[in-house]
Amino acid sequence: MDFVKYIDLLRKNMKTLKKVLIAYLVAVVIFDVVLPRDEAHAHYWIDKVFAFWTVFSVVGCFLLIKIGKGIAHLFLSKDEDYYG
């Protein structure tokens, strides 16, 4: 399969892709809430909180992306008239 066509298809259907990914995240949270837990074998108190690790990973990914973009912008960006 031609990856350029696949990426172009994803870019054209960005709203649908966002809806699918949000639905996936909601399904993961619901699965985490419905999943039976054995609280007697929880290693930490945070393991007893429903959907904590799911929310933690989503927030962590968001922060990593924002911090990475901020650092890249800080070190890699040049002034508008840098080459002029």
C-alpha positions as CSV (number, residue, x, y, z in Angstrom):
1,M,0.0,0.0,0.0
2,D,1.2,3.5,-0.8
3,F,1.7,5.2,2.5
4,V,1.4,8.7,1.0
5,K,-2.1,7.9,-0.2
6,Y,-2.9,6.5,3.3
7,I,-1.7,9.6,5.0
8,D,-3.5,11.9,2.5
9,L,-6.7,10.0,3.2
10,L,-6.2,10.5,7.0
11,R,-5.6,14.2,6.5
12,K,-8.7,14.6,4.4
13,N,-10.8,12.9,7.0
14,M,-9.4,14.6,10.1
15,K,-12.7,15.1,11.8
16,T,-13.7,11.5,11.4
17,L,-10.3,10.4,12.7
18,K,-10.6,12.6,15.8
19,K,-14.1,11.2,16.5
20,V,-12.9,7.6,16.1
21,L,-9.9,8.3,18.5
22,I,-12.1,10.0,21.1
23,A,-14.5,7.1,20.9
24,Y,-11.6,4.7,21.4
25,L,-10.4,6.6,24.5
26,V,-13.9,6.6,25.9
27,A,-14.2,2.9,25.3
28,V,-10.9,2.3,27.1
29,V,-12.1,4.3,30.1
30,I,-15.4,2.4,30.1
31,F,-13.5,-0.9,29.9
32,D,-11.3,0.1,32.8
33,V,-14.3,0.9,34.9
34,V,-16.1,-2.3,34.0
35,L,-13.0,-4.5,34.4
36,P,-13.2,-6.5,37.7
37,R,-10.5,-5.5,40.2
38,D,-8.9,-7.5,42.9
39,E,-8.3,-4.8,45.4
40,A,-6.6,-7.2,47.8
41,H,-3.7,-7.6,45.4
42,A,-3.3,-3.9,44.5
43,H,0.3,-2.9,45.0
44,Y,-0.4,0.8,45.5
45,W,-3.4,2.8,46.6
46,I,-3.6,4.4,43.2
47,D,-4.3,1.0,41.6
48,K,-7.7,1.1,43.3
49,V,-8.8,4.3,41.5
50,F,-10.9,3.5,38.4
51,A,-9.5,4.8,35.1
52,F,-6.5,6.5,36.7
53,W,-3.8,4.9,34.5
54,T,-5.9,5.6,31.4
55,V,-6.3,9.3,32.3
56,F,-2.7,9.5,33.5
57,S,-1.4,8.2,30.1
58,V,-3.6,10.6,28.0
59,V,-2.5,13.6,30.1
60,G,1.1,12.4,30.0
61,C,1.1,12.1,26.2
62,F,-0.5,15.5,25.9
63,L,2.1,17.1,28.1
64,L,5.0,15.4,26.4
65,I,3.8,16.7,23.0
66,K,3.3,20.2,24.3
67,I,6.6,20.4,26.1
68,G,8.4,18.8,23.2
69,K,6.9,21.3,20.7
70,G,7.8,24.2,23.1
71,I,11.4,23.1,23.4
72,A,11.7,22.5,19.7
73,H,10.2,26.0,19.0
74,L,12.6,27.5,21.5
75,F,15.8,26.0,20.1
76,L,15.0,25.4,16.5
77,S,13.0,28.5,15.4
78,K,14.8,31.3,13.7
79,D,13.8,35.0,13.2
80,E,11.8,35.9,10.2
81,D,14.7,37.7,8.5
82,Y,17.3,35.2,9.6
83,Y,18.4,34.3,6.0
84,G,17.8,37.8,4.6
